[in-house]
């Protein structure tokens, strides 16, 4: 029997006030894959992500993590096993960088020496000086705060990383650098990563697989290369044409110089 997928959505639906935010979605995400979910605001992509760690509960269907139904697990304990990074980071302003990173290991009962060693290790992983451990969030740039957010998400060595528009508030240069750093961490640590983004170009450059959503449904699910080559759904084709068109425009500008 094949090993279960890292994440399984089994015909999940979620309704708010009678309106379907997610409508009968089934997806299987193998361990080690980097999947980007793209779509316009209101397409259901963030709701789908939040059902993995029970920040949203399905109205119908179910979600399994490594073969286990998340509904049968304690929600708090489940969230401590899954890394979660979101736009705005949400660092505690009254805590130092080290204290923010250490939250989950401390709640899990790690000894102080192990926590301190993990903080140093994570600062190295996200390319921040270890001296930043004693700084407070308001002493960091936006990109530095987001690096701390990634470090915090990885602190308890999760195998699954959820990312909800993690780089949306950053300038383009910082956004690209952090995206590439996150992909490198995904590969280095053997993570399963599920990222929600409205930026199709970001999805194309970072993900192994892209899921396109609209009105709570999956319109397309394939590799970036396959989706860039064309799709029968006109909305998907138009969405995927954007990064290709931008690339051609930039190439034309470079040739004209």
DOBA-914155 format. One line per field, with one value per residue (C-alpha): residue in three letters; x, y, z. Coordinates in Angstrom, 3 decimals. Example, Ala and Ser with C-alpha at 12.3 -4.5 7.8 and 13.67 -1.06 7.14 Angstrom:
2
aa	[Ala,Ser]
px	[12.300,13.670]
py	[-4.500,-1.060]
pz	[7.800,7.140]
% end
This chain:
257
aa	[Unk,Unk,Unk,Unk,Unk,Unk,Unk,Unk,Unk,Unk,Unk,Unk,Unk,Unk,Unk,Unk,Unk,Unk,Unk,Unk,Unk,Unk,Unk,Unk,Unk,Unk,Unk,Unk,Unk,Unk,Unk,Unk,Unk,Unk,Unk,Unk,Unk,Unk,Unk,Unk,Unk,Unk,Unk,Unk,Unk,Unk,Unk,Unk,Unk,Unk,Unk,Unk,Unk,Unk,Unk,Unk,Unk,Unk,Unk,Unk,Unk,Unk,Unk,Unk,Unk,Unk,Unk,Unk,Unk,Unk,Unk,Unk,Unk,Unk,Unk,Unk,Unk,Unk,Unk,Unk,Unk,Unk,Unk,Unk,Unk,Unk,Unk,Unk,Unk,Unk,Unk,Unk,Unk,Unk,Unk,Unk,Unk,Unk,Unk,Unk,Unk,Unk,Unk,Unk,Unk,Unk,Unk,Unk,Unk,Unk,Unk,Unk,Unk,Unk,Unk,Unk,Unk,Unk,Unk,Unk,Unk,Unk,Unk,Unk,Unk,Unk,Unk,Unk,Unk,Unk,Unk,Unk,Unk,Unk,Unk,Unk,Unk,Unk,Unk,Unk,Unk,Unk,Unk,Unk,Unk,Unk,Unk,Unk,Unk,Unk,Unk,Unk,Unk,Unk,Unk,Unk,Unk,Unk,Unk,Unk,Unk,Unk,Unk,Unk,Unk,Unk,Unk,Unk,Unk,Unk,Unk,Unk,Unk,Unk,Unk,Unk,Unk,Unk,Unk,Unk,Unk,Unk,Unk,Unk,Unk,Unk,Unk,Unk,Unk,Unk,Unk,Unk,Unk,Unk,Unk,Unk,Unk,Unk,Unk,Unk,Unk,Unk,Unk,Unk,Unk,Unk,Unk,Unk,Unk,Unk,Unk,Unk,Unk,Unk,Unk,Unk,Unk,Unk,Unk,Unk,Unk,Unk,Unk,Unk,Unk,Unk,Unk,Unk,Unk,Unk,Unk,Unk,Unk,Unk,Unk,Unk,Unk,Unk,Unk,Unk,Unk,Unk,Unk,Unk,Unk,Unk,Unk,Unk,Unk,Unk,Unk,Unk,Unk,Unk,Unk,Unk,Unk]
px	[0.000,1.348,2.223,-0.535,-0.121,1.206,-2.052,-5.350,-8.445,-11.397,-14.294,-14.078,-16.581,-16.869,-19.812,-20.162,-23.703,-24.926,-22.240,-19.673,-16.113,-14.744,-16.901,-16.126,-12.341,-10.279,-6.488,-3.665,-0.300,2.621,5.326,8.103,6.067,5.833,2.288,1.067,-2.658,-3.510,-6.691,-8.454,-9.620,-12.608,-11.621,-11.385,-7.645,-7.039,-10.043,-8.676,-5.283,-6.812,-8.672,-5.325,-4.621,-8.273,-8.360,-11.395,-13.534,-15.064,-18.829,-18.524,-15.725,-12.482,-8.772,-6.094,-2.498,-0.265,-3.386,-4.913,-8.151,-7.406,-10.919,-10.001,-6.954,-6.689,-6.592,-3.913,-1.621,-2.184,-1.123,2.047,3.002,2.455,4.448,2.327,3.533,1.171,1.238,1.915,3.950,2.193,5.300,4.648,5.998,6.862,9.008,12.519,13.301,14.569,11.421,9.200,11.037,10.984,7.231,6.268,9.300,8.657,4.982,6.072,8.279,11.735,14.593,16.166,19.488,17.775,15.616,18.644,20.507,17.440,17.125,20.758,20.288,17.187,18.740,21.511,18.951,17.041,20.274,19.926,22.843,22.623,22.937,19.370,18.133,17.860,16.227,12.528,10.315,10.084,13.874,13.685,12.830,9.764,11.877,13.735,10.458,9.220,12.436,11.780,8.239,9.614,12.070,9.240,7.158,10.051,11.058,9.472,10.770,7.430,7.243,4.463,4.693,1.604,2.122,-0.678,0.440,3.700,5.525,2.642,3.506,7.188,8.972,9.783,13.495,12.927,9.992,12.056,14.957,12.679,10.819,14.044,15.256,12.004,12.252,15.834,14.682,11.890,14.440,17.044,14.623,12.497,9.290,5.838,4.843,1.391,1.484,-1.394,-0.499,-2.211,1.090,1.149,4.762,5.786,3.916,5.568,9.067,8.754,6.268,6.435,2.698,0.069,-3.596,-5.843,-9.068,-12.155,-15.493,-14.387,-13.555,-10.332,-10.098,-6.617,-3.964,-0.646,3.024,3.992,5.434,2.219,-0.017,2.187,1.858,-1.892,-5.162,-8.662,-10.283,-10.085,-9.780,-6.840,-5.233,-5.584,-4.168,-1.152,-0.541,0.350,3.860,4.677,3.620,5.685,8.728,8.389,8.045,11.187,13.102,12.050,13.234,16.603,17.043,16.192,19.081]
py	[0.000,3.447,5.896,8.463,11.942,14.593,16.544,15.209,17.305,14.944,16.775,19.600,22.423,25.438,27.825,31.178,32.555,30.173,31.088,28.472,29.718,26.274,23.970,20.253,20.424,17.232,17.455,15.129,16.726,14.284,14.693,17.005,18.924,22.723,23.645,27.173,27.978,31.025,32.901,36.215,37.508,35.469,32.402,30.263,29.725,31.034,29.146,25.962,26.550,27.212,23.920,22.115,23.390,23.799,27.573,26.865,23.735,22.085,22.196,18.942,16.536,16.151,16.891,14.344,14.929,11.933,9.773,11.080,13.064,16.520,16.718,13.874,15.747,18.433,21.712,23.329,20.308,20.056,23.668,23.125,20.386,22.545,25.648,28.672,31.919,34.703,38.254,40.718,38.103,38.656,38.783,39.660,43.225,42.877,39.785,39.630,37.837,34.839,34.744,34.928,32.085,29.993,30.152,26.713,24.797,26.393,25.370,21.858,21.687,21.803,22.420,25.883,24.763,23.044,26.112,28.425,26.142,25.976,29.777,30.116,27.393,29.074,32.527,30.964,29.207,32.408,34.397,36.742,37.533,35.768,39.169,39.837,37.388,40.187,42.735,43.545,43.408,47.198,47.270,45.144,45.868,44.269,41.639,40.851,40.464,38.055,36.024,35.788,34.666,31.856,30.889,30.797,28.584,26.120,26.152,22.835,21.056,20.617,18.570,20.775,24.524,26.620,30.091,32.613,35.523,35.550,38.161,40.330,43.410,43.485,45.452,43.500,43.004,41.751,39.653,37.862,37.258,35.834,33.697,32.124,31.674,29.944,27.610,26.780,26.003,23.828,21.773,21.712,20.602,18.277,20.167,19.864,23.458,24.795,28.489,30.810,33.746,36.112,36.580,34.119,34.897,34.046,30.741,29.914,30.597,28.842,25.973,22.424,22.534,25.260,24.956,27.632,28.401,30.482,30.657,27.969,25.400,24.116,25.187,23.787,21.713,21.091,21.974,25.577,24.457,22.682,25.582,28.124,26.047,26.688,25.543,24.844,27.082,30.694,32.153,29.885,30.626,34.373,34.111,32.092,34.352,37.240,36.112,34.946,38.330,40.151,37.997,38.752,42.481,42.511,40.484,42.945,45.882,44.220,43.514,47.106,48.485]
pz	[0.000,-0.951,1.784,2.432,1.019,3.369,2.918,1.547,0.878,0.407,-1.299,1.240,1.277,3.528,3.598,5.329,5.726,3.070,0.538,-0.484,0.086,-0.843,-2.934,-3.150,-3.475,-3.595,-3.672,-2.666,-1.892,-1.707,0.905,-0.239,-2.803,-2.984,-4.048,-4.758,-4.720,-6.824,-7.583,-7.157,-3.785,-2.675,-4.676,-1.530,-1.441,2.103,3.479,1.912,3.553,6.975,6.939,7.166,10.683,11.702,11.684,9.489,9.801,6.713,6.357,4.400,3.556,5.448,5.572,6.442,7.463,6.749,6.673,9.911,9.976,11.379,12.871,15.229,16.534,19.186,17.264,19.441,19.291,15.531,14.987,16.977,14.499,11.411,10.453,9.543,7.969,6.959,5.654,8.441,10.363,13.697,15.870,19.502,19.873,23.573,22.943,21.540,18.309,20.290,22.424,19.347,17.649,20.822,21.463,20.144,21.512,24.908,24.820,23.879,26.958,25.368,27.789,27.730,26.272,23.352,22.709,22.712,20.306,18.025,17.957,16.881,14.255,12.843,12.715,10.632,8.417,7.631,7.185,10.147,12.494,15.830,17.486,16.304,18.953,21.537,19.229,19.268,16.163,15.844,15.425,12.264,8.649,7.070,5.360,8.581,10.470,7.830,8.129,11.860,11.039,8.883,11.641,14.186,11.876,11.579,15.246,16.248,13.130,11.341,8.174,6.759,6.149,5.355,3.890,3.353,1.143,3.130,1.038,-0.156,1.918,0.921,-1.770,-4.970,-4.251,-0.693,-1.870,-4.491,-2.095,0.586,-1.922,-3.142,0.452,1.373,-1.601,-0.590,2.964,1.583,-0.344,2.411,5.135,2.996,3.759,2.268,1.529,0.686,-0.243,-1.063,-3.295,-5.707,-7.538,-10.447,-11.301,-7.726,-8.005,-11.332,-10.028,-6.644,-6.876,-8.208,-8.806,-9.164,-8.191,-9.693,-7.816,-8.579,-6.775,-4.344,-7.026,-8.560,-12.202,-12.868,-11.143,-12.908,-13.113,-13.922,-17.271,-18.274,-17.276,-19.056,-22.232,-22.276,-20.740,-22.025,-19.410,-20.689,-17.171,-16.367,-19.729,-19.147,-15.625,-16.741,-19.728,-17.414,-16.317,-19.850,-21.251,-18.623,-19.437,-23.166,-22.484,-20.344,-22.948,-25.657,-23.540,-22.976,-26.686,-27.567,-25.512]
% end
